[in-house]
Amino acid sequence: MSPHDAMPSHASHLVQGRRVDMPVKVRDASLCAATYLVRADPARAVLAYSGLDVTEVLPGRAVCMLLFMQYRDSDLDAYNEFGVGFLVRPPEAGPPPRRGPMAGLKDLGATGGGAFIHWLPVTQSFTLEAGRNIWGFPKELAEIDLRLATPYKRCIVRKDGRLVIDLLIRPGIPLPPPAALPGGLDDIEMIDAYTHTDGVTRRVPWIVRPSGIRWRPGGALIRLGNHPVAKELSELGLPKHALMTTTVKRVAMEFAAAEEA
C-alpha cells in the first residue's frame, strides 16, 4: 500500500461555514527550512507543556527547525506561514538513548517520534481556525513577509508590532527528485507531526510530493527581535550556524486526520 492509499478520506469538518474534507490537500506551495542543533535542556523547558521529550541526536543536543512556507493553492486557501518545531519522542518511548553518536536519531522512527510543532503563525483566519480545530496546530495571526523571488530566500515575522525573526536562507545544490532515486516514490510519507492544545497531544500523519529541492550545510542568517518567541529562541542558543538548510521550489502535501497521541 502506498502512503497515498493509506491516507483516510472519510472525515470532514465545518470551518467558517465551509466543509473541509480529509485528507486536506495542498496542491502548490514553496518551502524553506533551516535546521539547528540546540541545547537539549532549554529545548525541554520550552516543550514542558506538551508531555513530549526532545530527541537527542547527540548527547545534550536536540534539533530545532525553523521553516517558512508560501501556500499558493490549497484546501485552506492561499497564505504565508512560519514554523518553529523540534524532533521529539512520545512519553511511552522511555528515557532517550545516551550511547553513541546519532543514537537518538536512529531511535526516532522506532519509537514513533516525529516533529513537534511549537509555534505556527499564519497570515489568514480561515487556515488559523481550520488548523487549530482539525489538528490542534498552534496557529495564530502574524505579519509574515516572504521574499522568494530573489536568489536569497527571506522571511520576516512580526507579531503584535514587534519583530520576532528575520531569517535569510541561501539555497544550495540541486538534489534529484525522490522518484528519480533507486526505489524512489512520488509520495513520501513523512515522520508524523505532533501538536498540543488544551491539554491534548495529537499525532498528524502527512505525505509530501516535492520538486525543485536544494540542500546545503549551513546557509542561514538569523536576526532575532524582542518578541517573547525570539527570547525563547535565544535561550536555545540562536542565532548560530545552521546544521543545514533546505529549499523546495514546489511541494504538494496531504494531511490526514489527527489522532490523540
GIRATA-V703187 format. One record per residue. N is the residue number from 1. PHI is phi as a letter, one per 40 degrees, with the letter a starting at -180 (999 if undefined). PSI is psi in radians with two decimals (NA if undefined). D_LAST is the distance of its C-alpha to the last C-alpha in Angstrom with 2 decimals. Layout:
BEGIN
n->N phi->PHI psi->PSI d_last->D_LAST
n->N phi->PHI psi->PSI d_last->D_LAST
END
This chain:
BEGIN
n->1 phi->999 psi->2.32 d_last->23.51
n->2 phi->c psi->2.80 d_last->23.16
n->3 phi->d psi->-0.63 d_last->20.06
n->4 phi->c psi->-0.75 d_last->21.78
n->5 phi->c psi->-0.49 d_last->22.15
n->6 phi->c psi->-0.22 d_last->18.49
n->7 phi->c psi->2.11 d_last->17.47
n->8 phi->c psi->2.51 d_last->17.12
n->9 phi->b psi->0.14 d_last->19.95
n->10 phi->c psi->-0.39 d_last->20.40
n->11 phi->c psi->2.74 d_last->18.60
n->12 phi->a psi->2.77 d_last->20.40
n->13 phi->b psi->2.65 d_last->20.27
n->14 phi->b psi->2.08 d_last->23.24
n->15 phi->b psi->2.07 d_last->23.59
n->16 phi->f psi->0.71 d_last->26.93
n->17 phi->g psi->0.01 d_last->28.59
n->18 phi->b psi->2.47 d_last->27.49
n->19 phi->c psi->2.25 d_last->25.41
n->20 phi->b psi->1.98 d_last->22.73
n->21 phi->c psi->2.64 d_last->21.97
n->22 phi->b psi->2.53 d_last->18.97
n->23 phi->c psi->2.64 d_last->18.64
n->24 phi->c psi->2.30 d_last->19.95
n->25 phi->b psi->2.39 d_last->22.66
n->26 phi->b psi->2.06 d_last->24.22
n->27 phi->c psi->-0.48 d_last->27.66
n->28 phi->a psi->2.05 d_last->29.25
n->29 phi->a psi->2.89 d_last->28.02
n->30 phi->b psi->2.58 d_last->28.92
n->31 phi->b psi->2.44 d_last->26.78
n->32 phi->b psi->2.36 d_last->27.85
n->33 phi->a psi->2.51 d_last->25.81
n->34 phi->b psi->2.32 d_last->26.77
n->35 phi->b psi->2.36 d_last->24.90
n->36 phi->b psi->2.51 d_last->25.76
n->37 phi->c psi->2.14 d_last->25.60
n->38 phi->b psi->2.92 d_last->25.15
n->39 phi->c psi->2.28 d_last->25.36
n->40 phi->c psi->-0.75 d_last->22.20
n->41 phi->c psi->-0.77 d_last->22.83
n->42 phi->c psi->-0.59 d_last->23.38
n->43 phi->c psi->-0.69 d_last->20.23
n->44 phi->c psi->-0.70 d_last->18.32
n->45 phi->c psi->-0.70 d_last->20.21
n->46 phi->c psi->-0.67 d_last->19.24
n->47 phi->c psi->0.18 d_last->15.46
n->48 phi->d psi->-0.56 d_last->15.82
n->49 phi->c psi->-0.33 d_last->14.43
n->50 phi->c psi->-0.34 d_last->10.87
n->51 phi->g psi->0.09 d_last->10.30
n->52 phi->b psi->2.72 d_last->10.09
n->53 phi->b psi->2.60 d_last->13.27
n->54 phi->c psi->2.70 d_last->15.47
n->55 phi->c psi->2.10 d_last->16.68
n->56 phi->c psi->1.77 d_last->20.37
n->57 phi->c psi->-0.41 d_last->22.16
n->58 phi->b psi->2.70 d_last->25.32
n->59 phi->d psi->2.13 d_last->25.94
n->60 phi->g psi->0.12 d_last->25.31
n->61 phi->b psi->2.32 d_last->24.30
n->62 phi->b psi->3.02 d_last->21.09
n->63 phi->b psi->2.17 d_last->20.80
n->64 phi->b psi->2.33 d_last->20.97
n->65 phi->b psi->2.27 d_last->21.35
n->66 phi->b psi->2.23 d_last->23.49
n->67 phi->a psi->2.69 d_last->23.92
n->68 phi->b psi->2.53 d_last->25.85
n->69 phi->b psi->2.55 d_last->26.05
n->70 phi->b psi->1.99 d_last->28.59
n->71 phi->c psi->1.99 d_last->27.46
n->72 phi->c psi->-0.53 d_last->30.69
n->73 phi->a psi->1.94 d_last->29.68
n->74 phi->a psi->2.91 d_last->26.33
n->75 phi->c psi->-0.30 d_last->25.13
n->76 phi->b psi->0.36 d_last->24.45
n->77 phi->g psi->-2.92 d_last->28.01
n->78 phi->b psi->2.39 d_last->29.39
n->79 phi->a psi->2.93 d_last->28.28
n->80 phi->b psi->2.70 d_last->27.78
n->81 phi->a psi->2.52 d_last->24.64
n->82 phi->b psi->2.55 d_last->24.03
n->83 phi->b psi->2.55 d_last->20.86
n->84 phi->b psi->2.13 d_last->19.97
n->85 phi->b psi->2.89 d_last->17.11
n->86 phi->b psi->2.53 d_last->16.35
n->87 phi->c psi->2.28 d_last->15.27
n->88 phi->b psi->2.91 d_last->12.51
n->89 phi->b psi->2.44 d_last->11.07
n->90 phi->c psi->2.76 d_last->7.81
n->91 phi->d psi->-0.62 d_last->9.20
n->92 phi->c psi->-0.10 d_last->9.83
n->93 phi->c psi->-0.29 d_last->11.97
n->94 phi->g psi->-2.99 d_last->14.72
n->95 phi->c psi->2.55 d_last->17.53
n->96 phi->c psi->2.60 d_last->18.15
n->97 phi->c psi->2.51 d_last->21.16
n->98 phi->b psi->-0.01 d_last->24.37
n->99 phi->b psi->2.29 d_last->26.93
n->100 phi->g psi->2.47 d_last->28.30
n->101 phi->c psi->2.40 d_last->28.04
n->102 phi->g psi->0.28 d_last->24.90
n->103 phi->c psi->-0.64 d_last->23.27
n->104 phi->c psi->-0.65 d_last->20.01
n->105 phi->c psi->-0.73 d_last->20.10
n->106 phi->c psi->-0.52 d_last->20.86
n->107 phi->c psi->-0.27 d_last->17.94
n->108 phi->d psi->-0.96 d_last->15.43
n->109 phi->c psi->-0.64 d_last->15.13
n->110 phi->c psi->-0.45 d_last->15.44
n->111 phi->b psi->0.07 d_last->12.42
n->112 phi->g psi->0.44 d_last->9.90
n->113 phi->c psi->3.06 d_last->10.69
n->114 phi->a psi->-2.73 d_last->11.39
n->115 phi->b psi->2.00 d_last->12.97
n->116 phi->c psi->2.23 d_last->11.81
n->117 phi->c psi->1.90 d_last->13.96
n->118 phi->c psi->-0.67 d_last->15.73
n->119 phi->a psi->2.35 d_last->18.66
n->120 phi->a psi->1.23 d_last->19.62
n->121 phi->c psi->2.58 d_last->23.03
n->122 phi->b psi->3.04 d_last->24.65
n->123 phi->b psi->0.09 d_last->28.15
n->124 phi->a psi->2.71 d_last->27.89
n->125 phi->c psi->-0.48 d_last->26.53
n->126 phi->c psi->-0.83 d_last->25.42
n->127 phi->c psi->-0.51 d_last->22.75
n->128 phi->c psi->-0.91 d_last->21.77
n->129 phi->c psi->-0.73 d_last->21.23
n->130 phi->c psi->-0.81 d_last->19.57
n->131 phi->c psi->-0.72 d_last->17.14
n->132 phi->c psi->-0.76 d_last->16.16
n->133 phi->c psi->-0.61 d_last->16.15
n->134 phi->c psi->-0.76 d_last->14.64
n->135 phi->b psi->-0.25 d_last->11.78
n->136 phi->g psi->0.31 d_last->11.96
n->137 phi->c psi->2.42 d_last->13.92
n->138 phi->c psi->1.09 d_last->16.20
n->139 phi->c psi->2.48 d_last->19.33
n->140 phi->a psi->2.75 d_last->22.70
n->141 phi->c psi->2.45 d_last->26.26
n->142 phi->a psi->2.91 d_last->28.34
n->143 phi->c psi->2.09 d_last->31.39
n->144 phi->b psi->1.85 d_last->30.52
n->145 phi->c psi->1.94 d_last->33.68
n->146 phi->b psi->2.36 d_last->33.19
n->147 phi->b psi->1.64 d_last->36.19
n->148 phi->b psi->-0.09 d_last->35.57
n->149 phi->c psi->0.00 d_last->39.11
n->150 phi->b psi->2.86 d_last->40.48
n->151 phi->d psi->-0.62 d_last->40.26
n->152 phi->c psi->2.27 d_last->38.11
n->153 phi->c psi->2.26 d_last->34.87
n->154 phi->b psi->2.49 d_last->34.34
n->155 phi->b psi->2.22 d_last->31.85
n->156 phi->b psi->2.11 d_last->32.85
n->157 phi->b psi->2.21 d_last->30.37
n->158 phi->b psi->2.42 d_last->31.78
n->159 phi->b psi->2.24 d_last->30.10
n->160 phi->f psi->0.63 d_last->32.25
n->161 phi->g psi->0.14 d_last->35.30
n->162 phi->b psi->2.45 d_last->34.23
n->163 phi->c psi->2.28 d_last->33.63
n->164 phi->c psi->-0.99 d_last->30.16
n->165 phi->a psi->2.57 d_last->30.73
n->166 phi->b psi->1.89 d_last->33.22
n->167 phi->b psi->2.18 d_last->31.87
n->168 phi->b psi->2.25 d_last->34.30
n->169 phi->b psi->2.30 d_last->33.44
n->170 phi->b psi->1.97 d_last->36.14
n->171 phi->d psi->2.60 d_last->35.23
n->172 phi->b psi->-2.50 d_last->35.93
n->173 phi->c psi->2.59 d_last->37.14
n->174 phi->c psi->2.48 d_last->36.23
n->175 phi->b psi->2.61 d_last->33.93
n->176 phi->c psi->2.61 d_last->34.33
n->177 phi->c psi->2.61 d_last->31.91
n->178 phi->d psi->-0.61 d_last->29.29
n->179 phi->c psi->-0.36 d_last->31.17
n->180 phi->c psi->-0.20 d_last->34.30
n->181 phi->c psi->2.73 d_last->32.94
n->182 phi->d psi->2.18 d_last->33.51
n->183 phi->g psi->0.26 d_last->30.93
n->184 phi->c psi->2.79 d_last->29.51
n->185 phi->b psi->2.62 d_last->27.56
n->186 phi->c psi->-0.66 d_last->27.93
n->187 phi->b psi->2.25 d_last->24.18
n->188 phi->b psi->2.14 d_last->21.92
n->189 phi->c psi->2.02 d_last->18.27
n->190 phi->c psi->2.86 d_last->16.73
n->191 phi->c psi->2.55 d_last->13.96
n->192 phi->c psi->2.61 d_last->10.77
n->193 phi->c psi->2.53 d_last->10.69
n->194 phi->b psi->2.49 d_last->8.18
n->195 phi->b psi->2.84 d_last->9.21
n->196 phi->a psi->2.03 d_last->9.57
n->197 phi->a psi->2.57 d_last->12.12
n->198 phi->f psi->0.66 d_last->13.60
n->199 phi->g psi->0.10 d_last->11.48
n->200 phi->b psi->2.23 d_last->8.13
n->201 phi->c psi->2.32 d_last->5.55
n->202 phi->b psi->2.67 d_last->4.87
n->203 phi->b psi->2.33 d_last->5.54
n->204 phi->b psi->1.88 d_last->9.25
n->205 phi->c psi->2.55 d_last->11.56
n->206 phi->a psi->2.78 d_last->15.15
n->207 phi->b psi->2.79 d_last->18.61
n->208 phi->a psi->2.55 d_last->21.68
n->209 phi->b psi->1.66 d_last->25.45
n->210 phi->c psi->2.67 d_last->27.29
n->211 phi->a psi->2.66 d_last->31.05
n->212 phi->g psi->0.80 d_last->33.33
n->213 phi->c psi->2.33 d_last->31.24
n->214 phi->b psi->2.54 d_last->32.87
n->215 phi->a psi->2.61 d_last->31.83
n->216 phi->a psi->2.69 d_last->33.50
n->217 phi->c psi->2.58 d_last->33.10
n->218 phi->g psi->-2.51 d_last->33.39
n->219 phi->g psi->0.26 d_last->34.59
n->220 phi->b psi->2.56 d_last->33.17
n->221 phi->b psi->2.42 d_last->34.78
n->222 phi->b psi->2.40 d_last->33.11
n->223 phi->b psi->2.10 d_last->34.75
n->224 phi->c psi->2.57 d_last->32.74
n->225 phi->c psi->-2.64 d_last->33.80
n->226 phi->b psi->0.31 d_last->33.76
n->227 phi->c psi->2.68 d_last->30.57
n->228 phi->d psi->-0.61 d_last->27.95
n->229 phi->c psi->-0.64 d_last->25.52
n->230 phi->c psi->-0.66 d_last->28.49
n->231 phi->c psi->-0.73 d_last->28.94
n->232 phi->d psi->-0.80 d_last->25.38
n->233 phi->c psi->-0.65 d_last->26.11
n->234 phi->c psi->-0.58 d_last->29.44
n->235 phi->c psi->-0.33 d_last->27.98
n->236 phi->c psi->-0.18 d_last->26.03
n->237 phi->h psi->0.08 d_last->29.48
n->238 phi->c psi->2.63 d_last->29.80
n->239 phi->c psi->2.59 d_last->32.06
n->240 phi->a psi->3.11 d_last->32.60
n->241 phi->c psi->2.29 d_last->33.20
n->242 phi->c psi->2.51 d_last->30.38
n->243 phi->c psi->-0.79 d_last->29.18
n->244 phi->a psi->2.83 d_last->29.34
n->245 phi->b psi->2.62 d_last->29.35
n->246 phi->b psi->2.39 d_last->28.56
n->247 phi->b psi->2.50 d_last->29.91
n->248 phi->b psi->2.01 d_last->29.37
n->249 phi->c psi->-0.73 d_last->32.15
n->250 phi->a psi->2.28 d_last->30.49
n->251 phi->b psi->2.40 d_last->26.96
n->252 phi->b psi->2.53 d_last->25.51
n->253 phi->a psi->2.79 d_last->21.79
n->254 phi->b psi->2.32 d_last->19.59
n->255 phi->b psi->2.15 d_last->16.16
n->256 phi->c psi->3.06 d_last->14.26
n->257 phi->c psi->2.60 d_last->12.38
n->258 phi->c psi->2.61 d_last->8.94
n->259 phi->b psi->2.46 d_last->6.14
n->260 phi->c psi->2.29 d_last->3.80
n->261 phi->c psi->NA d_last->0.00
END
